[in-house]
Amino acid sequence: MPEAPTIDGGNTVWLLVSTALVLLMTPGLALFYGGLNRSKGVLNMMMMSFSAIGLISVLWWFYGFSVAFGTDVNGFWGDPGAYLGTKTFLAETDLWGATAENPSGIGVPLYVFMAFQMVFAVITVALISGAISDRAKFGGWLLFAFGWATLVYFPVAHWVWGGGIIGGDIHALDFAGGTAVHINAGAAALAVALVLGKRLGWPREGMKPHNIPLVALGAGLLWFGWFGFNAGSELTVDSVAGLAFINTQLATAAAVLGWLAVEWIKDKKPTMVGASSGAVAGLVAITPACGFIAPWAAVLLGIVAGAVCALAIALKYKLGYDDSLDVVGVHFVGGWIGSLWLGLFATNSVNSAITDVVGASDGLFYGGGVTQLGRQAIAGLIVTVWSFGIAWLLAFAIEKTIGFRLKPEAEVEGIDLAEHAESGYDLSVAGGSGGGSAFALAGIGTPAGAGTKPASDESEPVSEKVAG
């Protein structure tokens, strides 16, 4: 006779900690993207990430979780009413994965699992924003985020993890989101960038990162939070969670080296932006594979992903699309590399769930032939086509109705001022005298003439605009 439902304290604590770690990734992404952006658009860039936390969290609670993880209806979505936000799940039987034979499931309250998956949805939407920096109306972004989450992310999460066509029928592997998160967001980013068009002056004008320390800080926070993203996806405290943890570190470290090697060979100078971007590329690539491959394969994956993504970011110049912060080159390409890697190196010897739970096969180099490689390719193609198509239609519809692209004069002035009436950096003269200049406040000698100003200008307001 089955025992009474029991909460597993270890699993629950680990998933709560992992949820907090993954939530931290979105502010980390805001800093990473913000630093890569021009100074006159840093706040708008960060606002798109923070607004995703607000909007997607509520949508996930209300119906997104039901669509993604409700009882499968037709292979494409779950029962929308299964976990509707109007319901409450606090009974002792409301444990995730509970069945009549195993009333405890994994011993984790349903709300804990809901929250863990919620923060995945949040950052997936936020990732898209990096492709359209400096030129998207904030209202248009919110409407797009609402539509894309509803029509793309929630169903795709069901396809991959909720018993839908990709995980349940095709038997493709995705441990923590290479297909559901990174290929998904990367395809959407390309579609929206094509609809909105290029930034004014791109690629003729230099649009370099305005604050590299912010980039490094953001990358560090992403790296830190990603342990919850990957190791937390095991949902339980066991050896596979440890495998996912060490593989995440190894692949990311190797990807930094791979990216820097390409920079050194091409440009003769390794850069901090390159090291930060290489880390993110490694994190992206190991995401689908972290719990399914051996550590040596994770190191090799990191090197390949770092090098290939470093080369892939140049595609936008050759093909003529303005992916502002290289979402396509890092997330789309990195997601594809990690997903296909499973078709080569996935092995039941490190995780028996490959066959026992997912119904998948060993990779090519472990005697499984090309079967799993084909499954991974099909899964990636399905998500690419669906996400790109819906994102393009949504962006086009928004542009033709309320308008999605910022007006040229507002783009020149700076999107922060135009959309939010704020400036990321206030470098104006303080106190109305030369002694309160930015140079003096920073403890630097004031250049000759820098603190003087014609009397006729004293009544004029100080502009908040910051050159970027």
Buried (B, 14 or more C-beta within 10 A) or exposed (E): EEEEBEBBEEBBEBBBEBBBBBBBBBBBBBBBBBBBBBBBBBBBBBBBBBBBBEBBBEBBBBBBBBBBBBEBBEBBBBBBEBBBBEEEEEEEEBBBBBEEEBBBBBBBBBBBBBBBBBBBBBBBBBBBBBBBBBBBBBEBBBBBBBBBBBBBBBBBBBBBBBBBBBBBEBBBBBBBBBBBBBBBBBBBBBBBBBBBBBBBEBEEEEBEBBBBEBBBBBBBBBBEBBBBBBBBBBBBBEEBBEBBBEBBBBBBBBBBBBBBBBBEEEEEEBBEBBBBBBBBBBBBBBBBBBBBBBBEBBBBBBBBBBBBBBEBBEBBEEEEBBBBBBBBBBBBBBBBBBBBBBBBBBBBEBBEBBBEEBEBBBBBEBEBEEBBBBBBBBBBEBBBEBBBBBBBBBBBBBBEEEEBBBEEEBBEBBBBBBBBEBBBBEBBBBEEEBEBBBBBEEEEEBEEEBBEBEEEEEEEEEEBBBEB
